Amino acid sequence: MEDEDAGPGGGGEASPPHHAAASGDRARDMAASPTSSRSVTQTVNGSHRFVIQGYSLAKGMGVGKHIASETFTVGGYQWAIYFYPDGKNPEDNSAYVSVFIALASEGTDVRALFELTLLDQSGKGKHKVHSHFDRSLESGPYTLKYRGSMWGYKRFFRRTALETSDFLKDDCLKINCTVGVVVSTMDYSRPHSIEVPESDIGYHFGTLLDNQEGVDVIFSVAGEKFHAHKLVLAARSTFFRSEFFDHESDEEKNEADMGNEIKEIVIDDMDPTVFKAVLHFIYRDNLVSDDELSASSSGCSIFDTLAGKLMAAADKYELPRLRLLCESYLCKHISVNSVATTLALAERHHAMELKSVCLKFAAENLSA
């Protein structure tokens, strides 16, 4: 037979050609939308500065013995810089210093790029740089097989030349290290997706504070009144939870439920501006604007700035996240002139991260 396409009855004329075309269109309409994927390989970069103070005292510790930096994290792995003042290679008879970057955490076949920079301390900017970055590598990134694997130079610098160079100043060397860990990610394009916006819970709670709806406590701070909600304060601060609920008897709770009078609490050891910033954090989970923080910072002690007073309030009201936000802000403004008072502030208010940064900054700037 020349035509094997039968109609509904099993015989007769074939369906018209335009019907077949319509059926094909429907099939295409029902087909899934095309998808695509993309593999992206790139580096996750991080840097660390290692300051070696007292170079002349480190000499003579022995060939193969090193001074290690504090570990630092890049790409999910821990790294450390090893400095060998008498060299790593016994055959060199201590004629060179050696510098290596070591994988300091567990890892298998970690691929990475490295850069070691010995800083010129004369201000001329003539640094000694060894770098994998921005140049083609015949065999690709360096692979570290296991914890303790290292990349670096046994003959990093001849000791006699180093000791008369601008790299050594006040018996101090400064080494910058950059690690770029190679990672691959899969970018998969889905035909249909719904984007979820960022959380807006802070906005809604902030509106609750601004509108003063359902307030049940008033704070009187130097004559200025602040209305708030006990439940919100108690949820955010163990101090307020204890203040409002831990010591109430059942009889007092029942009386509070039946009465409409709003309790007023007097605070006589805090500025209104500081307490307002505390409430801002409690309801919105962030700091007040940088303009407000910096407005109080000119020409006064760190203890008298809004950030300093806010850290004290965070310590008092048991708000660890607020304290950490203040630490982060103050950390960015440490200088030779302010590090001592910032350290004292951190010590007074149990700001351990800020204290650690101050101590490191001071150690790196002893000559100043």
N, C-alpha and C positions, 0 to 999 in steps of 0.2 A: 504494500500500500504506500501511496505517496504521502498520505496525511494520516498520522496516528493519533492526532489530538481529537478526542471525542467530546461531545457535548454532554449535558446532564443526563440525557436519556440513554447514553451509552452508544449513540450513533448519530448520524445526521451530519450537518455542516459543522465545521470547526468554528470556535469562538472568533469574533472579529479581532483583528490585530490590535486595535486601540485598547481593548480590554486587557490584553496581556501587558501592555505598557503601563496601564494604571495599576495592575497588580505589582509590577516591579517597583513603581514609585512608592507604594505602601510599604513594601519590604524595606526599601531604603529608609523611609521615615521611621520604621520601628527598630532599625539597627542602632546599636549603642554608639554614643559619640566617641570619636577617637581619643585615645589617651596618649600620654607621653611621659617619659622619665629622663632624668639627667643626673649623671654622676659628677659630683664636683669634688676635686681634690685640691686642698689648699693647706696652708700652715696656720696653726694657732700660735701666736707669738707672745713672748713675755721676756722681760729683762730684769736683771739684778745687778746692783753695784756692790762690789766687794772692796772694802777699804782695809788695807794691811798697815796698821800703825806699829812702829817699832821694827822696821825691816832689819836694821843692824843687829838687833837682839835675836831675831829669828835665824840668822845665819849660824851655821855650825850645828844645827839640829840633826844633820845626817842625810846622806844621799837616800832618796826613796821615801823620806818622811815629809809629810805635807801639813799645811794649815788649811782647814776646810771652812768655807763660808757657811752661813746659816742656809738651810735648805729653802728652796722656793718652788712654787708650783707653776707649771706650764703644761697645758694640754692634758690635764688630769694626772700628770706624773710629777714626782719630786726630783729636783736637780740640785747639784751643789758644785761650787768652784773649788778646785784643789790647786793650791800654790805650793811648789816645792822650792824653797830658798836655796837648797844645795843640789837641786836637779833630781830628776827621776832615774836617769840612766847612769849606772856606776862607771861606764866607760868614759864619760865626759869629765870625771874627776872634779865635779862641782864648778865647772867653768861656765855653766849656763843655769838659769832658773827655768823651771818647767811650769806650765799652766795647763790644766785640763778641766773639762766639764764632765761630770759624772752623773749617771742615772742613779738616783738615791732611793728609788722605790721599786717595787716589783714590776716587771714588764718584760715582754718577750717581743723581739724584733720591732723595737720602737724606732721609727724612721724620723729623722729630724735634721734641720739645718742649724748651724751654729755661727756665732760671731763673738770673737774675743777682742776687746779694745783696751789697750793700756793707755791711760789718759795722760796727755801732756799737761803738766801743771804750771807751765810758764805763761799760759794764756795765748800762746801762738796757734793753738789748735792742731799741732802736728802730732796727732795720735797714732799709735801703732795699732793697725787694724788687720785682723785675720778674719775673713768672712766667707761663708757659703752663699749668702744672699746676693741677689742681683748679678749672678754669673752662672753660666751653664756648667753642669756637672756631668762628666762622662758616665759615671755609674749611678747617678741620681743621689738622693739624700743619703746621709750616713745612717747605718743601721746599728742600734745597740741591742745586743742579744739578751742581756739579763741585768739584774741589779748589780751595780758596780762597774758596768761597762763605761768606758771613757773615750772622749775625743779631745785632742789638744796637741800640744807641742812639747817634746822633750827639750828641744833647744829653742825655747821661746825668746830668750834674750841673753846675750853674753853678759855675765855678771859685772865684769870690769867696765863695760860700756854703760850698763844700767846705772851703776853707782855714781857715774859722773854726768848723767843725763838729766833733762828736765822732767823725766817721768818720776823721779824720786825727789820729793820735797818734804822737808821737816821730818825725814826718816819715815816717810809715808808713801805708799803706792796705792793707786786707785784703778781697779779693773772693772770694766763693764762687760756683762755677758748677756747675749740675746740668744734664746732658744726658740726655734720654730718647729713645733711638732706637726708632722704631716698627718692629716685626717681626711677621710673621704666620707661624703654625705650623699644621700640619694634624694633628689628633688623630684617628687612625683606630682604631675599635674592631673588633678581630678576634674572631670567634666562639670561636676556640680559641687559647690562648697558654700558654706555659710560662715561668714566672718563674725566672731563674737567680740564685742567691744571690751575694753578694759573695765575692771571692776569700778563701779561708781558708788560703792557703799560709803566711802569717805565723804562724797558730796552730799548724800542723803542725811548722814548723821550730822554733817556740818550745817545743813539747812535746819535740822532739828534744834541745834544750838542757837542759830541765828533767830529763828522764829519763837523760841522759848515755849514751845508747845509741850504741855505735860510736865513742866519743871516741878521738882519737889524738894529742892534745896537751894539756899542762897548763900554765897560766900561774900563776906564783907572784907575787902582788902584795901586798907588805908582809906576807908570811906567810900570806895567804889564797889558797886554791887554787881555780882556775877550770878546769873541763874543757871542751874544745871540739873542733871537727872542722876539720881543715886545709882540706878541700875547700870547706866553707861559707865560711870566712874568706877563702880565696883568691878565691872567686867574687865576694865583696862588696868586697874591698879589694886594690888593686894593691900596696900595701905588704906585705900578708901573702902575696900570690902570689909576690912577689919573695923574701920571707923563706923560704918553704917550698919553692919549686920551681925558681926561675930559676937558682940556683947549684949545684944538685945534679948530680953526675956520674952516669953510668949505674950505676957500681959502688955509689954511695951509695943509689941508688934500689932496686937489687936487695937490698942489705943491709936497707933499711927494710921491704921486702916480706917478708923472711924472719924478721925479728925481731919480737918481741911487746912490746918495751919502749916505753913511751910517753914521748916527748920532753917535757922540762920546760923552760919558758922563764921566766926571772926578769925582772920589770919593777919597777924601783926608782924610777921617776920619776912614779908615778901612784897615786892613792888607790884602794883596792879598790872603793869606791862608784862612782867614775867608770868604772873598767874594767867593772864589772858593767853599767852603763848603756850602754857601748859594745857589749857582747855582746848586750844586749837589742835594740839597734837592728839589729845585723848579722843577727840571727835573725828579728826580728819586723817590721823596717822602720818602726818608729815610736819616738817618745821615751818615756821612762819617764813616769809619771803627773805631772800638774801638782803634786800634793801633794808628791812627792819633789823636784821642781825648786824649788818655792817654800820648802820647809823650810830650804834652805841659804841663802836670799836675805836674811834679816833681819839688818841691822846689820853687814854685811861688804862688802868691795870686790867689784865685779862679777867681778874675776879669781878670787875665792875661792868664788864660787857654783858649784853643780853645773852650771848651764847654761854658765857661763864656762869651767870646766874641761873640760866635754864638747866645747865648740867647739875648745879646744886639742887634745884627743884626736882630733877629726875631722880637724884639719889634719895631725896627725902620721901618722895611719893612712890618709890619703887617702880619706876618706869624704865626698864633696861633698854628698850629700843630707843627711847628719847635720849637717853644718855649716850648711846652709840651714835645716834645722828649728830649730837653735839660734838662728840669726839671726832667724827669724820669732818665736820665743818672746821673745828679748831686745828685739826691736823694740817689742813691746807694753808694755814696762816702762820705756821711755826717759822721763826727766824732766829738769828743769833741773839737778838735782843730780847726775844720773848720766850725762848725755850725754857729758861729757869722757872719763870712764873707759871708757864703752862704745865710744867712737870709738877710743881707744887699743887696746882689746881687738880690735876689728874690724881695725884696721891691722896688728896683730901677727900675726893668724891668717888674713889674706887674705880676710876676709869683706866682699866688695865691696858687696853689697846693704845690709848693715847700716851700713857706712861711709857710703853715700849717704844713708840715712835720717837718720843722726846729723848730717851736714852740713846737710841741709835743716832739721832740727829746730832746730839751733843758729842758722841764719840767720833763722828765723822768730821766735826768742825772744832776740834780741840784747839787748834792753833788760833782760831778766830775768837 
